[in-house]
């Protein structure tokens, strides 16, 4: 079987699982009031969503590291490689730093305290990294569009 077909099947499978988890998250008990504070919501499947996010981040990190090692062994290190790999690693490091500074916080998910520092650091690293990379993606896309218009 071709590696491209395998890649498409894996991507399709991961997207399907992600869509199912998000649909379940938003349809099953999403607006259930929190017992101790009825003004807050207590989504029923927030723990499943967090765990799935952790799985995706771990898989992405492993594949990114393998891909980086393979690319460096074949092509060497250059400026574009540093930007391509450096920005995601930097965004995760910034998020992890914020998570380390917020270790005293406690997440309450489905009535249970998630006060394990590893989970808090991973959650903060994920959210901050997503925000930073989204801003970078929008900026690069806008710059690409503007530079393309100026060439015409």
N, C-alpha and C positions, 0 to 999 in steps of 0.2 A: 504494500500500500504506500502511496506517495506521502511524503512528509507534509505537504501542503494540505492534502485531504484530512490527515490526522489532526492538523492544526485547526482546520475549519470545524471538524467534529467536536474537538475539545472546546473551542470558543463557543460554538452553538450550545453545547451542554452547560457550560458555565453561565452563559447568558440566560438560558432557560431556568436554571436553578435560582439565579439571582432574581429574575422576574417573578417566579413563584413565591420566593421568600418575601419580596416587597409587596406583592398582592396580598399575601396572608397577613403581613405586618399591618397594612393599612385597612384590612377588612375585618380582622378578628380582634375585637377588644381594643382598637386603637384609642378610642375616646373614653375608656373606662376610667372613672374618677379614682384618684389615689385615696385610700382609706383615711390616712392621717391628715391630708389636705385636699378636700374635694375640688379645689380650684385647679389642681394639677392633674394631668393625665397620667395613667399608668398602663402604657401599652403592653399587651399580653405577650407579644413575641419579640420584645426588644432584646432579650438575651439571645434568641436565635439569630437575630439580625447582627448583633455584635460578634457572635462566634463565627458567622459566615464571613463577615468582614475580615476578621482575624485570619481565617483560612485563606481568603483571597490575597491578603497582604503577604502572608508567609509564602504562598506559592509564587507570587509575583517577585518577591525578593530572591527566592531561590533561582527562579528562571532568569532573572536579571543578572545575578551573579555568574551563573553558568554562561550566559550569552556574552557577558563582559569578558570573561576569561577566554572564551573561544575567539572573540573578535580581536582582543589584544594579541593573542598568540598568532593570529593570521595576518593582521594589518599593522600592528604596532600602536603606539600611543601618539595621538596628535591633538590639535586644539579642539576640533569638533567632537572628538570622543570625550574630552574633558567636560564640555558643556552638556553633552547628551547624558552622561552618567553623573556628572557632578551636581547638577541641579536637583534631580530627584533625591540623591543621597543627602544633599544639604537641607532640602525641605524636610526630610524625615528626621535628620539630626536636630533641626530647630524644633520640630514638634515633640521629639523625645525630651529635649531640654525644657520645654514648657511643661511636659508631663512630669518630669522630675521635680520641677518647682511646685507642682500642684499635688504632691503625694499626700498631703494632709486631707484632701477632699475625699469624700465617699460617694460613690455612685449607688443609688438605690434603684434596682431593677427588679420589677415584679415582687416588691416587698422584701427583697434580700439585699444586703449590703455587698457591694463589690468594692471592697477596700484593699484588695490585693494591689500593691504598687505596680506590678507588671501590667495588669489590665488597664490601670489608669494611664500609665505611660504609653502603652500601645494605642489606647483610644485617642489620647491627645495627639500622638504622633500621626495617626491616621487622618484625623480631622484637619490638623494644621497643614499636613502635607497635601491633602486634597485641595485645600483652599489656595495654597501657594502655587501649586502646579496649574490650577484652573486660571488664576490670574496671569501666570506666565503664558499659558496656551492662548488666552484671549489676546494678550499683548503681541505675541508672535504672529498670530493670525491677522490682527489689525495691521501690524507692520508689513506683513507680506502683501496684504491687499493694497496698502498705500504705495509700497514700492513698485508693485505691478502696474498700478494706475499711472505712476509717474514715468514709467518706461514707455508708455504708449504715446 
